[in-house]
């Protein structure tokens, strides 16, 4: 899925500059990309199947043209009927450069415009967010690998002026996870555009729901490593305006990934 911008075709995913198709998995590695774009689409109730079919057509159009980008699509397994699309790059300048790569392909533009028009039938809301990686607020960071099947995503809406207080809370939790010896990789991204106020995404990639069970069972150990837990809790409450947690399930059907990535787990990514 590509961002919906008027009169041009842009990319969701994203490396730097025009490259060969075989190199489009540059950002698809355990190492979190410095810049990402997240597109969230909320579907009308009961229309998810039709929306899914349109997204598959979108992937087919890109594949037919061998467009040198890639992205991973996921479907909401909790919360509203949402479709999330993740893509990354080495910088925001690279995102802009990639947005300009294939605007000149008029036939592709026309085809995607048709698919975009159909989206209005099923989609009630679209939110595109640009976000930067925060290594200092992450723990054993890993983003996407071939074995990833789900994302456990927590979105924090931070009160204006409370960024530093929130950062301190996140750093305390990251340190507590490390001190407790808990293996639970997660990355944090800070929104730089596309939201009403300061927001952060904590993304935990998962191979299965067993990760949720393991993380919940480790809460006591993590909590015991947090100094002044009452103070941290109060600081969290004062700095965070809203928190929303969702589980997303990766869908290979609506993901556009290169063969050098998908071939590492053909049973999943290349299933017919």
C-alpha positions in Angstrom: 0.0 0.0 0.0 1.3 3.4 -0.9 0.4 6.7 0.8 -2.7 8.4 -0.7 -1.3 11.7 -2.0 -3.1 13.7 -4.8 -2.0 13.4 -8.4 1.1 11.3 -7.8 2.1 7.8 -6.9 4.2 7.5 -3.8 5.9 4.6 -2.0 5.2 3.2 1.4 8.4 1.5 1.6 11.6 2.6 1.1 15.2 2.4 0.6 17.4 5.0 -0.8 17.1 5.9 -4.5 16.3 3.8 -7.5 17.7 0.3 -6.9 17.4 -3.2 -8.3 14.5 -5.3 -7.1 16.8 -7.7 -5.3 18.0 -4.9 -3.1 14.6 -3.8 -1.9 14.8 -5.8 1.3 17.6 -3.5 2.7 15.3 -2.3 5.5 13.8 -5.8 6.0 16.2 -7.0 8.6 16.3 -7.3 12.4 18.1 -3.9 12.5 15.4 -1.2 12.9 15.5 1.3 10.1 16.1 4.9 11.2 12.9 6.2 9.4 9.6 4.5 8.9 6.2 5.3 7.4 3.1 3.7 8.9 -0.2 3.7 7.0 -3.2 2.7 9.1 -6.5 2.1 7.3 -9.8 1.5 9.2 -12.3 -0.5 7.2 -16.1 -0.4 7.4 -17.5 -3.3 9.5 -18.1 -6.3 7.3 -16.0 -5.1 4.4 -12.6 -6.5 5.4 -12.7 -9.3 2.8 -13.4 -6.9 -0.1 -10.7 -4.5 1.2 -8.2 -7.4 1.4 -8.9 -8.3 -2.2 -8.2 -4.7 -3.3 -4.9 -4.7 -1.4 -3.9 -7.9 -3.1 -4.6 -6.3 -6.4 -2.4 -3.4 -5.3 0.4 -5.8 -4.6 -0.1 -7.5 -8.0 0.2 -4.2 -9.8 3.5 -3.4 -8.1 4.8 -6.9 -8.7 3.9 -6.8 -12.4 5.9 -3.5 -12.8 8.7 -4.8 -10.6 8.6 -1.7 -8.5 11.8 -1.6 -6.4 10.1 -1.0 -3.0 8.8 -3.3 -0.3 6.4 -3.1 2.6 4.8 -5.4 5.2 1.0 -5.4 5.7 -0.7 -6.6 8.8 -4.4 -7.0 9.8 -5.8 -6.0 13.2 -6.3 -9.0 15.4 -7.7 -6.7 18.2 -9.4 -3.4 18.3 -11.0 -1.8 15.2 -10.9 -3.6 11.7 -7.6 -2.0 10.7 -4.9 -2.7 8.1 -1.4 -1.5 8.9 1.4 -1.1 6.5 5.1 -0.7 7.5 8.0 0.5 5.4 11.4 1.8 6.3 14.4 3.7 5.0 17.8 5.0 6.1 16.5 8.6 6.3 13.4 10.8 5.6 15.3 12.2 2.6 15.4 8.7 1.3 11.7 8.5 1.7 11.2 11.6 -0.4 13.6 10.4 -3.0 11.7 7.1 -3.3 8.4 8.9 -3.5 9.6 10.5 -6.7 11.0 7.3 -8.4 8.1 6.0 -10.4 5.8 9.0 -10.8 6.6 8.9 -14.5 5.0 5.5 -15.1 1.6 6.8 -16.2 0.0 3.3 -16.8 0.9 2.3 -13.2 -0.4 5.6 -11.9 -3.7 5.1 -13.7 -4.0 1.5 -12.4 -3.3 2.5 -8.8 -5.6 5.5 -9.0 -8.4 3.1 -9.9 -7.6 0.9 -6.9 -7.4 4.0 -4.7 -10.9 5.0 -5.8 -12.2 1.6 -4.8 -10.7 2.0 -1.4 -13.2 4.7 -0.5 -15.9 2.0 -0.6 -14.4 0.1 2.2 -12.1 2.5 4.1 -13.5 5.1 6.6 -10.2 6.5 7.8 -6.6 6.6 6.7 -3.7 7.8 8.9 -0.2 8.1 7.6 2.6 8.7 10.1 6.3 9.3 9.7 8.3 8.2 12.7 12.0 8.1 13.7 13.7 5.3 15.6 14.5 5.8 19.2 17.3 3.4 20.1 17.5 4.9 23.6 13.8 3.9 24.3 14.1 0.4 22.9 15.1 -3.0 24.3 17.1 -5.7 22.5 15.8 -4.0 19.3 14.5 -6.0 16.4 12.0 -4.9 13.8 11.0 -7.4 11.1 12.5 -10.8 10.1 11.1 -13.6 8.0 9.8 -15.4 11.1 7.7 -12.4 12.3 4.0 -13.3 12.4 2.5 -10.6 14.6 3.2 -7.1 16.0 2.2 -6.1 19.5 1.9 -2.3 19.2 1.3 0.2 21.9 0.7 3.8 20.9 1.3 6.5 23.4 -0.2 9.9 23.0 2.0 12.2 25.2 0.8 15.4 26.7 2.4 18.5 25.1 5.6 19.5 26.9 5.9 16.1 28.6 8.2 14.4 26.1 11.2 14.3 28.4 9.2 12.9 31.3 7.8 10.2 29.1 11.3 9.4 27.8 12.5 9.0 31.4 9.8 6.5 32.1 10.5 4.5 28.9 14.3 4.4 29.8 13.5 3.2 33.3 11.4 0.3 31.9 14.1 -0.6 29.3 16.7 -0.6 32.0 14.5 -2.8 34.2 14.0 -5.3 31.4 17.7 -5.5 31.0 18.4 -5.8 34.7 15.8 -8.6 35.0 17.3 -10.5 32.1 14.1 -10.6 30.2 14.4 -11.5 26.5 11.6 -9.4 24.9 12.8 -7.4 21.9 10.9 -4.2 21.2 11.5 -1.0 19.3 10.2 2.5 19.9 9.5 5.1 17.2 8.7 8.7 17.7 6.2 10.3 15.4 7.6 13.3 13.6 4.5 14.0 11.4 1.0 12.7 11.0 -0.5 13.1 14.5 -2.3 15.6 16.5 0.4 15.8 19.2 3.5 14.0 20.5 3.1 10.2 20.0 5.3 7.1 20.3 4.9 3.6 19.0 6.3 0.7 21.0 6.5 -2.2 18.6 7.2 -5.8 19.7 7.6 -8.3 16.8 6.3 -11.8 17.7 6.6 -15.2 16.2 3.4 -16.3 18.1 1.1 -15.2 20.9 3.4 -17.1 23.3 5.4 -13.8 23.4 2.5 -12.1 25.1 2.3 -14.9 27.7 6.0 -14.7 28.4 6.0 -10.9 28.7 3.1 -10.9 31.1 4.7 -13.5 33.2 7.9 -11.4 33.5 6.1 -8.3 34.8 6.9 -9.1 38.4 10.6 -9.5 37.7 10.7 -6.3 35.7 8.7 -4.4 38.3 11.1 -5.4 41.0 14.0 -3.8 39.0 12.3 -0.4 38.7 13.6 2.1 41.3 10.8 4.1 43.0 7.9 2.4 41.1 5.3 4.7 42.7 7.2 7.8 41.3 7.6 6.2 37.9 3.8 5.3 37.8 2.9 8.9 38.8 5.3 10.3 36.1 3.7 8.0 33.5 0.2 9.1 34.4 1.2 12.8 34.3 3.0 12.5 30.9 0.7 10.1 28.9 -2.7 11.4 27.8 -3.8 8.2 26.1 -2.5 4.7 25.5 -3.8 2.1 23.0 -2.5 -1.5 22.6 -3.2 -3.7 19.6 -2.1 -7.0 18.2 -1.6 -7.1 14.4 -1.2 -10.3 12.3 1.2 -10.1 9.4 -0.5 -10.9 6.1 1.8 -12.1 3.2 -1.1 -11.5 0.8 -1.0 -7.8 1.3 2.8 -7.5 1.8 5.1 -6.6 -1.0 8.4 -8.2 -0.2 11.3 -9.3 -2.4 12.2 -12.9 -3.1 15.5 -12.7 -1.2 13.4 -12.0 1.9 10.4 -14.2 1.3 12.6 -17.2 0.2 13.9 -17.4 3.8 10.4 -18.7 4.8 8.7 -19.8 1.6 5.9 -21.7 3.4 4.6 -18.5 4.8 5.6 -15.6 2.5 5.1 -17.5 -0.8 2.1 -19.6 0.1 -0.5 -19.7 -2.7 
